[in-house]
Amino acid sequence: MRDMLDGVPHFEASRIAAWPARGLFWASLLIPVLLLAAQAGINGIGVPRADIASLGFSSAVPLAAAIACLLRGLRSRSGSREPWFALALAIFLWAGAILLQLFAAIFSKLNGDALPVLLLFVLYGVPIIFVLASPRGDIWPARLVDGAGALAIGITFYIFLSTIIAPLHGPIVEGGEGHLTLAVMFDVQNAYIALFAAIRFFASYSARDRSFFAVLTLFGIAYGVCAAIWNHFLLDTPFGSMVELILPLGMVPLIALTGMVHLPARGETRPSRFARIVRAGSPLMLPLSQITLSIALVPRHLVAGIAGLVVALILYGVRTVLVQMRNAQEEERLHGLSSTDALTGLSNRRMFDEALRREWDRARRSGDGLALMMIDIDHFKSLNDTLGHPVGDARLRDVAQAIRGRTRRAAEVAARYGGEEFAVILPGVDPQHALAQAEEVRLSIEELALESPAALGKVTVSIGVAHVLGPHDEDTSALVAAADAALYRAKHAGRNCVMLHA
């Protein structure tokens, strides 16, 4: 396959983005005008088989609109391409319905089965509904469920419309059986798209979202009006007449708008409550729409209606579970950020205070022992001044890793107390055990032989240990003060040693 593609010219997004804006503007205006003028000329002259020529131009206009959306997507940044590509896909599906009618006209089967054409007209709305209902930036499994939900809506809508068309055994004509119901259902679909596009526009803040939803809103209104006129009043008009221009006319604004609309971002720095509600509630469009369609389908097709309800509930349940899992993971991440020192990965001061309070209360109830180590890196200011702060940060991380390696039990909490000072909470130990563990910490750091301007030429620590058995005081400050006093004694004893508070 790669060999087959060698030598084929490639259109790169960066090159397309460099096209002059003025040229795109005029092209956006001229292309739809020329296409409509050509179709009007063909219809007005009355050439033989004008229906085929007219259908050809009617399909060329939506194809041009789809290509315009595709080019706008390629000219956008990578994070902004998805909605334009989805809209391009929708318009390609719509154009496919016209092309089916063109092929039917060429082979003299214009009044054949309407269901394939109907299917493409219905599927046209699926990519648009997905863009409206699925917030960008959401986790991909949830967006995959949203895509399945949009497709389920399209299938249910198609089944509903097919129950109107199938009994007719022929083309739908204006005023015929089922015509009004069919026209109203398409009106609902088009109004649904235009309304929710407008809601998303007013709730959007970024330039990319505001521009896209502005285009989609204006297109939805223009196309909805043209489609309503065609479906209600011109459905039995033969192809090749002048009034047929109304059919592609709804696509013309889309071609122009894709090249013209570039809105700035809103000035607000924080989303409003309305914007947050819309973003959070947009995915609910899918199950609510599916449930509404399924309930309407039950009297016409019981099995399909019940199946639609089940699908809506399953997809809603799956998405809810996925979002709850994402929220739980995010909550854990935020909790970790709020309780962890960013540089060393140890518990921060807030987490240390909470853990010490918890273990202090437990020791008061049980009468067990509780020990506290206060650890300070020797000559750290000199190290920072001589070797630089990046090296100092690296030394802090290395020392923290060594301390973590000597906290064996889950109940033991190692924390960065502040600056170059660390603390370790040792619940349920006696003084001898606390001293032995402190000596292991001191020795493990010394054995790292980390470069330092100190007299020994390597990083060392001084450690103060305090111990209490079944504390009676309410406040933990006495234990912290005792460990600090022991650390002070270790510093004055020559550093690189462990002292126990008497």
Long-range contacts (C-beta under 8 A, 24 or more apart in sequence): 11-74, 13-74, 13-75, 16-71, 16-74, 16-75, 17-74, 17-75, 19-75, 24-259, 25-259, 25-260, 27-259, 28-68, 28-255, 28-256, 28-257, 28-258, 28-259, 28-260, 29-256, 29-259, 31-64, 31-68, 31-255, 32-61, 32-64, 32-251, 32-252, 32-255, 32-256, 35-60, 35-61, 35-64, 35-248, 36-61, 36-245, 36-248, 36-249, 36-252, 39-244, 39-245, 39-248, 40-242, 40-245, 42-240, 43-240, 43-241, 43-242, 43-244, 43-245, 44-242, 46-240, 49-105, 50-239, 50-240, 51-105, 51-110, 51-238, 51-239, 51-240, 52-102, 52-105, 52-106, 53-240, 54-239, 54-240, 54-241, 54-244, 55-98, 55-101, 55-102, 55-105, 55-239, 56-102, 57-248, 58-98, 58-239, 58-244, 58-247, 58-248, 59-95, 59-98, 59-99, 59-102, 61-248, 61-251, 61-252, 61-255, 62-91, 62-92, 62-94, 62-95, 62-98, 62-248, 62-251, 63-91, 63-92, 63-95, 64-251, 64-255, 65-91, 65-251, 65-252, 65-254, 65-255, 65-258, 66-91, 66-92, 66-95, 68-254, 68-255, 68-258, 68-259, 69-254, 69-258, 71-258, 72-258, 72-259, 76-208, 77-208, 79-136, 79-208, 80-208, 80-212, 82-131, 82-136, 83-131, 83-136, 83-212, 83-216, 84-212, 84-258, 86-127, 86-128, 86-130, 86-131, 87-127, 87-128, 87-131, 87-212, 87-216, 89-127, 90-124, 90-125, 90-126, 90-127, 90-128, 91-124, 91-251, 91-254, 93-120, 93-123, 93-124, 93-126, 93-127, 94-120, 94-121, 94-124, 94-251, 96-120, 97-121, 97-124, 98-247, 101-239, 105-239, 110-239, 111-170, 111-171, 114-165, 114-171, 114-172, 115-162, 115-165, 115-166, 118-158, 118-161, 118-162, 118-165, 119-158, 121-186, 122-154, 122-157, 122-158, 122-161, 122-189, 123-154, 123-158, 125-153, 125-154, 125-157, 125-189, 125-193, 126-150, 126-151, 126-153, 126-154, 128-193, 128-216, 129-153, 129-154, 129-193, 129-285, 129-286, 129-289, 131-216, 132-193, 132-196, 132-197, 132-200, 132-216, 132-282, 132-285, 133-196, 133-282, 133-283, 133-285, 133-286, 134-282, 134-283, 135-279, 135-282, 135-283, 136-209, 139-322, 139-323, 139-326, 141-322, 142-283, 142-319, 142-322, 142-323, 142-326, 145-315, 145-318, 145-319, 145-322, 146-283, 146-286, 146-319, 148-315, 149-286, 149-287, 149-290, 149-312, 149-315, 149-319, 150-286, 152-286, 152-290, 152-308, 152-311, 152-312, 152-315, 153-286, 153-289, 153-290, 153-293, 156-290, 156-293, 156-294, 156-297, 156-304, 156-308, 157-185, 157-189, 157-293, 159-297, 159-301, 159-304, 160-185, 160-293, 160-296, 160-297, 160-300, 160-301, 161-185, 163-297, 163-300, 163-301, 172-235, 173-235, 173-236, 174-232, 174-233, 174-234, 174-235, 174-236, 179-235, 182-231, 183-228, 183-231, 183-232, 183-235, 186-227, 186-228, 186-231, 187-224, 187-227, 187-228, 187-231, 190-220, 190-223, 190-224, 190-227, 190-228, 191-224, 192-289, 193-220, 193-224, 194-220, 194-221, 194-224, 196-285, 199-278, 200-278, 200-282, 202-274, 203-271, 203-272, 203-274, 203-275, 203-277, 203-278, 203-279, 204-266, 204-275, 205-265, 205-266, 205-268, 205-271, 205-275, 206-265, 207-262, 207-263, 207-264, 207-265, 210-263, 210-264, 210-265, 210-266, 211-261, 211-262, 211-263, 214-257, 214-261, 214-263, 215-254, 215-257, 215-258, 215-261, 218-253, 218-257, 218-261, 219-250, 219-253, 219-254, 219-257, 222-249, 222-250, 222-252, 222-253, 222-254, 223-250, 223-251, 223-253, 223-254, 224-250, 225-250, 226-250, 283-319, 286-312, 286-315, 286-316, 287-312, 287-313, 287-315, 287-316, 290-315, 341-400, 341-415, 341-416, 343-393, 343-396, 343-397, 343-416, 344-396, 344-397, 344-400, 344-416, 345-397, 345-400, 345-404, 346-400, 346-403, 346-404, 346-414, 346-415, 346-416, 346-422, 347-413, 347-414, 347-415, 347-416, 348-415, 348-416, 349-415, 349-416, 349-417, 349-418, 351-413, 351-415, 352-413, 352-415, 352-417, 352-423, 352-425, 355-413, 355-415, 355-425, 356-413, 356-425, 356-476, 356-479, 356-480, 357-476, 359-411, 359-413, 359-425, 359-427, 360-471, 360-476, 360-479, 362-427, 363-427, 363-428, 363-468, 363-470, 363-471, 364-470, 364-471, 364-472, 366-470, 367-469, 367-470, 368-427, 368-428, 368-469, 368-470, 369-428, 369-429, 369-430, 369-431, 369-467, 369-468, 369-469, 369-470, 370-425, 370-426, 370-427, 370-428, 370-429, 370-467, 370-468, 370-469, 370-471, 370-479, 371-425, 371-426, 371-427, 371-429, 371-431, 371-433, 371-434, 371-465, 371-466, 371-467, 371-468, 372-423, 372-424, 372-425, 372-426, 372-465, 372-466, 372-467, 372-479, 372-480, 372-482, 372-483, 373-422, 373-423, 373-424, 373-426, 373-434, 373-437, 373-438, 373-441, 373-463, 373-464, 373-465, 373-483, 374-417, 374-421, 374-422, 374-423, 374-463, 374-464, 374-465, 374-466, 374-480, 374-483, 374-484, 374-486, 374-487, 375-399, 375-403, 375-421, 375-422, 375-423, 375-424, 375-441, 375-461, 375-462, 375-463, 375-487, 376-420, 376-421, 376-422, 376-461, 376-462, 376-463, 376-487, 376-491, 377-420, 377-421, 377-459, 377-460, 377-461, 378-452, 378-454, 378-459, 378-460, 378-461, 378-462, 378-491, 378-495, 378-496, 379-452, 379-453, 379-454, 379-495, 380-419, 380-420, 382-453, 382-454, 383-452, 383-453, 383-454, 383-459, 386-453, 387-451, 387-452, 387-453, 391-451, 395-450, 395-452, 395-459, 396-420, 398-448, 398-450, 398-459, 399-445, 399-450, 399-459, 399-461, 402-441, 402-444, 402-445, 402-448, 403-441, 403-445, 405-444, 406-437, 406-440, 406-441, 406-444, 423-483, 429-467, 430-467, 431-465, 431-467, 431-500, 434-465, 434-467, 434-500, 435-465, 435-498, 435-500, 438-463, 438-465, 438-498, 439-498, 442-496, 442-497, 442-498, 446-496, 456-496, 460-495, 460-496, 461-496, 462-487, 462-490, 462-491, 462-495, 462-496, 462-497, 462-498, 462-499, 463-487, 463-490, 463-497, 463-498, 463-499, 464-488, 464-489, 464-490, 464-498, 464-499, 464-501, 465-498, 465-499, 465-500, 465-501, 466-500, 466-501, 467-500, 467-501
